[in-house]
């Protein structure tokens, strides 16, 4: 159940001093902390751009989620997650 974690955040590194055993969850957390996770437009399956997410956020309250979902080809849930700043967060929002 253990994986090899690269403490230097270089997946190609084989220096034993830079390697440690850990769980898959720890390895994923390392990747997220190092900023190597594919998010937003870097994610291969993204349907929106950061600009479109901003546009969705900008019309909150004046256009309903179902209409925005149809307009942008995403689910209503995707729209509400953008509105709630869970997905497609602005850099200043954490």
ChimeraX attribute file (.defattr): number of C-alpha atoms within 10 A of each C-alpha:
attribute: neighborCount
match mode: 1-to-1
recipient: residues
	/A:1	6
	/A:2	12
	/A:3	14
	/A:4	15
	/A:5	21
	/A:6	22
	/A:7	15
	/A:8	14
	/A:9	17
	/A:10	12
	/A:11	12
	/A:12	8
	/A:13	13
	/A:14	10
	/A:15	9
	/A:16	8
	/A:17	10
	/A:18	14
	/A:19	17
	/A:20	13
	/A:21	14
	/A:22	14
	/A:23	13
	/A:24	14
	/A:25	11
	/A:26	15
	/A:27	20
	/A:28	14
	/A:29	13
	/A:30	18
	/A:31	18
	/A:32	13
	/A:33	11
	/A:34	12
	/A:35	11
	/A:36	11
	/A:37	14
	/A:38	13
	/A:39	14
	/A:40	17
	/A:41	13
	/A:42	10
	/A:43	10
	/A:44	9
	/A:45	10
	/A:46	11
	/A:47	12
	/A:48	14
	/A:49	13
	/A:50	13
	/A:51	10
	/A:52	13
	/A:53	21
	/A:54	15
	/A:55	12
	/A:56	20
	/A:57	18
	/A:58	12
	/A:59	13
	/A:60	15
	/A:61	9
	/A:62	7
	/A:63	11
	/A:64	14
	/A:65	20
	/A:66	14
	/A:67	12
	/A:68	20
	/A:69	17
	/A:70	11
	/A:71	9
	/A:72	14
	/A:73	12
	/A:74	14
	/A:75	14
	/A:76	15
	/A:77	12
	/A:78	18
	/A:79	24
	/A:80	20
	/A:81	15
	/A:82	18
	/A:83	21
	/A:84	12
	/A:85	15
	/A:86	13
	/A:87	15
	/A:88	24
	/A:89	17
	/A:90	13
	/A:91	6
	/A:92	5
	/A:93	8
	/A:94	7
